Each structure stands twice: as C-alpha cells, then as structure tokens.
Amino acid sequence: MNKTNAMRQLDQAKIGYEVLEYDVPYEEFSGVKVAEVLGMDVSACYKTLALRNSHDIYVCVIPVDKEIGLKKCARELGVKSLEMVHVKDLLKDVGYQRGSVTPIGVRKNKGIFFDKKVLDHEVIEVSAGAYGMGLKLNRDELLGFLKAQVKDICED
C-alpha cells in the first residue's frame, strides 16, 4: 500500500491512524455507501467539501449522511455567500479529486471547519486522500493538527 500525502503528514506529526480500504465502484460512490462497506456508523464517517467565496476556498467536513447548509455555513463563517467548488475544479483548487478529498493537506484554504456533530464521536473516519482509502483516527488529535474549528454548518 502506498502512503498518501495525508498519511505522510500525520506520520510527521506523530498522529496515529488506521487505514481502512474499501472497494466501491466509482459510479456507486457515496460516503454512506463507504460507511456501510466499512461497517461503521455513518455519523462517525465524514466527507470533505470545498466551498468557494470569490477566490477563497473553505474546507468543510460534515457527516456523510448530512447536507451542507450553504447560507447557514456562510453566516457561521462570516462571509456573504458560499458555493461548492465544481467537481472539475477540485484537483486544481484543493489538490484532490472527487472521492478522495480529505481535510489533511488541502492547498491554500481560508480555514477548515467541522460540523458540530463531530463532537459526538471520539474516533472518526475521513478520506485518506486516495480513492478507496479512509483513515480512522482520534477526533481531537485531528482537529488540533488541522487547527480546525467546530461550527453548526449542516442543514437541520
């Protein structure tokens, strides 16, 4: 197994993690499907979304079974509006492709924000930065490493 950039960064920071591999056909891909295949509680599995306000990129991490509330999120982050970074722009804007976006090692961002539901789980799963791989790790270690903030950003 090749280490991803995200794994190398966690290794360097001496943060422990477990690599979870899954085989989900790309056309069937969803965070909920990945959680099912991994046998994990969907509320402990997180998807990483890249949002844009003008030229600024914000990284938002939410449970795989939830939707981001764009207006609510913009209010929480103190910006006028947010829109999703288009799938075709993900690689150039954040360094990852759909299905592999992770909050670890995202290029040029204005901040990393986890939905408040992250406080419900001590151990969470996020993408490892490569399709078919996830990382299971301690929430507080990850939040501290990423200097992430916890906000109320999901649709109710």
NULO-395191 format. One record per residue (C-alpha): x, z, y. Coordinates in steps of 0.05 Angstrom, whole numbers, plus 5000, padded with zeros to 4 digits. Layout:
REM NULO-395191
XZY ...
//
This chain:
REM NULO-395191
500050005000 502749815068 502350335123 498350145184 500550265255 495450835257 498551165196 505651095225 503351435290 500052005251 506352085208 510652115271 506052655300 506353025233 498752985224 496352985152 491252485127 488452205063 488051445056 481251205030 480850495004 474350124996 472149434974 466249185015 465248435024 466148255098 459147965103 456248635077 460649055121 457749655158 460050365169 454150625130 456050165071 463250425074 460851145074 456551005013 462350674976 466951254994 461651754972 462052105040 456652405084 455051855135 455052365191 462452515177 464451775180 465951475248 466050775277 470350595337 467250185392 470849855450 466949845515 468549505580 467349675653 470349105693 477649075669 477649775640 476849905565 473850555540 474350745466 468151095439 467751385369 460851525340 457751675272 456851035232 449351135227 448351215302 447950735361 451650805427 447250915488 450650455539 447150745600 447851465575 455151345558 456551035626 453551655660 457552125616 464051745631 462551695705 462350935711 456850475736 455850075672 458949915605 458449335557 461149235487 467648845482 465648195448 467948125375 472247515393 475947925446 477348545404 484248335379 486948145447 483648735484 484649315435 489349045382 484549075323 479248615292 472148795273 472049255213 478949535228 478249835298 480950545299 481751015358 489151105338 493850645375 488850265417 492349875472 491050005546 484950445547 481950885601 480351435551 477851595481 471151935474 467952215411 460452345406 458753095406 456453025333 463853045314 463553795325 459053845263 464853665216 471953955209 474153355168 472252645188 473551925168 475751375216 478650685203 485950645184 486850025227 486249535170 480049245135 478549625071 482150265091 479850915122 483251565139 480352255123 483352775169 482353415208 477853315269 481453795315 488353515299 485852805313 482252995377 488453355403 493152785383 488752265418 487452725478 480152525464 474152815500 467653005467 461452735503 454052615489 454251855482 449551655425 442351435432 437652025419 
//
